[in-house]
Amino acid sequence: MSASEVRAAPPRPSLGRRLATFLYRRPKLQVSLLLAAPMGWLVLAYLGSLAVLFVAAFWRLDPFTAQVVHELSFANFRTLWDSDVYRTITIRTVGIAAAVTLTDAIIAFPIAYYMARIATPRVRGLLLVAILMPLWSSYLVKVYAWRTMLQEGGLVNWALSPLGMKGPGFGVFATWLVFSYLWLPFMILPVYAGLERIPSSLIEASSDLGAKAGRTFRAVVLPLAFPAVVAGSIFTFSLTLGDYITPQLVSNTQFVGNVVYDNVGVANNLPFAAAFALVPVVVMIGYLLGARRLGAFDSL
C-alpha cells in the first residue's frame, strides 16, 4: 500500500468541544448548571441567614452575665405575647404598612393607567424618567429632605401658615407620609407593566357590549391588573414592615424595626431581636398566603 493511500486519522476533538457537545444534547443540564451558582448563593446567604435567625430566637440572654445562653427556650416569644407594649408596636407597624400600601395603590393606579393607555410615547418616556429619578438618589437624602420640610420652620409650615394651618410635624402621620413617598415608584412600575399587557380589544369589546367606563374598569381592567397591584403591594408592605430609619428620623414612635435595632445595637439582646424580627416574616407569609387565596398569582 502506497503512502498516498494511507489516510490520516481525524484529529481527536478537544476537551472543550466534547464538553460543549455533551451539554448541547442535555438542555436540562445546561439550565441546572446555570442556576446552580445563584441558587446556591440564595440557599446559603438568604435561607441560611433565616435559619440562623430562627434558631437564635429560641436562645435567651442571661440577665446577670449579659451572655447569650444557647439553650432552647420560648421566653422571648412569651415576652412578645404577654407584653402589651410589643403587641401595640406590632399592630402599629402592620397598620402603617397597610395604610402605605393602600395609599400608594390609590395614587399609582391612575398614574399607571394614564401612562399605559392614554399617554403618547414621548410623554410616557418622560413620566417613566420622572418616576425612576427619585430612585437614583440616596435613601437617606430623601428622608432627611422630608425631615427638613416637616420640622418647625420647614417648608410645609411655611406653605400652610398663610392659610392659618400647621404641618403635621414629626409623628405617625409623618412616618406614613414619608413611607408613601419612598415606596410609590415600587407600586407604579408593576401596575404600569400589568396595565400595559391588557389587550385593548377587551376594553373595546366591553364598550361595544354597552358597558360604561366604570363597569369596564370594575369588570375588565381591575381583575386583570390585580396581580400587578399585589406585586407592587409586596414591595410597599414588606419594605415598610422592616424599615427603622424613617421612623427614627421623622417620628419618636417605636416600630418593629426600631425595637430590633435597639436590641441589637444598644441592649445587645440578640435572641430577643431575632424573635421580634420573625414577626414581620410571619406577617409577610400570611400576606402572601392571603394574596394567593384571592387568586393574585394565578395568571403569573
N, C-alpha and C positions, 0 to 999 in steps of 0.2 A: 504494500500500500504506500503510495507516494505521500509526501508531506502536504501536498495541496489538498489531498483527500481527507486529511485529518482536520476535523473541525474543532475549534477551540470551545471549551466548556463555557456556558454562560456564567457571567460573574454572579457571585452569591449576593443576594440583597443585603443591604446594611441593616444593622440592628434597628435604627430609626425607621426605616421603611417597613420592616417586618412588624414593628410595633404599630405603625400607622395603619397597616393593612388589618392587623388584629383588631384594632379599635373601630375601624370603619365597618367591619362586619358585626359589631356589637354596639349599636347606638345606645342601648340602656346603660351599658358600662361606661360609655362616654359621659352621659349625664350624671351618673353616680360619682365619677371621678371629679367632675367639675363642681359638684355640690359638696364634696367631702370636706374641703377646707372651710367654707363658710358655715356649714352645718356643725362641723367640729368646734369652730370658734363660738357658735351660738350655744352649744351644749356646755362648753367649758366656762365661758365668760358670763353668760346670762343665766342659763338654768342652773349652773353650778353655784353662782352667787345667790340665787334664790334658795337653793337647798341649804347653803350655809346660813342664810338669814333665818330660814325656818328652824333649823336646829338651834341657833343661838337664842331664839325667842323662848326656848324652854330652859335655858340656863337662868341663874339668879346671881344677884350681887350681894356679897356678904356685907351687912351693914357695919360691921366692926373693922374689918380689914380693907374694905372697898375693893376686894378682889372678886373676879368672876369665878363662880363655883360651877364647874362643868357637871352638873347633876340635873337630870330631867325633873322639871317642876312646872306646875301650872300657876305659879304665884303671879307672874306678870299678867297673864290673861285674867286671873281673878281680880287683880287690881284694876284692870281696864273695865271689867264688867261691873264691879261694885262701886267704882268711883263715879259720882255724878259729874265731876269736872271733865273727865275724859269722854264720857258719853256726850256731854254738851259740845265739846270740841269736835268730836266725830260728826255729830249732826250738823254743826255749823259748817264744817268743811264740805260735807256732801251737799248741803243746801246751796252753798256758794257755787260749787261745781255745776249743779243742776241749773242754777239761775244763769250762770255764764253761758252754759251750753244753749239754753233756750234763747237767751238774748242774741247770741251770735247766729243762731239758726234763723231768727226773725229778720235780722239785719242782712244776713248773707243771701237769703233766697231771692229777694228782688234784685239785688246787685248781680247775682249769678245768672238769673233769668234774663235780665237785660243784656248781659254780655253774650249769652249763648243764643238767644232767639231774636234779638232786636238790633243790637249794635252792629255798625259796619265793621269790616275787618280792621280798619285803621283805629277806630275808637276802641274796639276790643283789645287791640295790642296796647294802646295807651293805658287802658284800665288794668290790664294784667301787670304792666310795669308799675303802676301806682300801688297795686295790691302787694306785689313782691318787694317793693322798695323798703318797707319797714323791716322786712326780714334780713336785709343787708346790714342793718345797724345792730349794735350790741344790745343785748337784753338789758344790761344794767343802765345803758344810756337812756333807753326808753322809759324804764321805771323811774329813774332819777328825774327825767323831764316831767313826768306826771307828778312826782313829789314836789318839784318846784312850782308847778302850776296850781297844785292843791293847797299849798301852805298858806298861812295867814295873809301874807302880802303878795300872793301869787296871781297869775293871770286870770284864774277863774273868779276870784273875789273881785278883781278889778273890773271884769266884764259884767258881773252881776250887780255891782254896787250902784250904778245909775238906776237900776230897777228896784232898788230897795231890798235886794236879796243877797244871800250869802252862800258861798260854796259849801260843799259837804265836809270839807276838812279831811282829817285822817280818821279812818274807821272802817267798818264793814262795807259801807256804801262805796268808799274809795277803792277798797280791795276788789269789789265786784266790777267797778268801772274800769280799773286798770287791767284786770284779767280779761274782760270782754274786748278791750282794745288789743291786747297782746295776742290773743288766740284767734282773732277774727279771720286773718288770712288762711288759717288752717281749716276753717269752715267754708270759706268762699270757694277755694280751689276744688275740693272734691265735689261740691254741689254744682259748680260750673261744669266740671267734667261729666257729671251724671246727666245734667240737663242737655248738654251738647249731644249726647248719644241718643236722645229720644227722637225717633223718626218724625219728621214734620207731617208725614202722611197720617199719623194717628191723630194729631191735633186737628188737621183739616177734615178728617173723617168725622170726628166728634162735632165739629162745626156744621158739617153737611147734614148730620142727623138732627140738627136743631138744638144742640146743647149750647147754652150761653157760656161766657168766659169763666164764670165762677164754677159752673158744673164741670167744664172741661178741666179746670185746674184741680178740682177735688177728685174727679173720677179717672183722669188720664195722667196729668203731669205729676201730681203729688205721689201716687203709688209707684210710678216708675222712678221718681227721684228719691224715694225714701231710703234705699240702700246707700246712696251718696250722702244723704243727710246723716245717717247713722255713722258712716265712715268719718265724716268731719266731727261728729259729736264724740267719737272715741278720742280724738286728739284733744279737743277742748276740755272734756270731762277728766281724762287721765292727767293732763298737764296741770290742771287746777288742783286736783287732789294731792299731788306730790310737791307742789311749789311751796317754798318757805321764804323766798327772798322778797317777793312783792308784799306779803302781809307784814314782814318785818320793817319795810321801808315806808309804807303808806298806812299802817294800822298798828295799834297796840294790842289787837285781839289775837289770841292764840289759835292756830290751826294745827292740823296733824303734822305737817312738815316742820313747823316751829318746835313742837314738842320733841320730835325725833331728833332734830338738830341740837336742841339744848341738852338732851340726854346723852348724845354722843360727844359733843364738844365741851360742855360745861359740867354736867353731873357725872360724866364718864360711866353711865349706866347703859352699856351696850345691850345687855339682854332685854331690858325694858324698851329701848329704842327699836330693837328688832321686832319685838312683839307688837308695838304700836305701828311699825311700818308695814306689818302684814295686813292691817285694816284696809288701806287703800287697795291692796292686792285682792282681798276678798270682795270688796265693793266692785272692783272692775270685773271680776269673774262673774258676779251676779249681774252686772250691767250687760256684759256680753251674752250671757245666757238668756236674759230677758229680750235682748235685741234679736237673738236667733229664734226665740219662740215667736216673735212677731213677724218672722219671715224676712228680716233685713238682709240676710246673707244668701237667700235662695237664688238670686239672679247673679251672684258673683261667680 
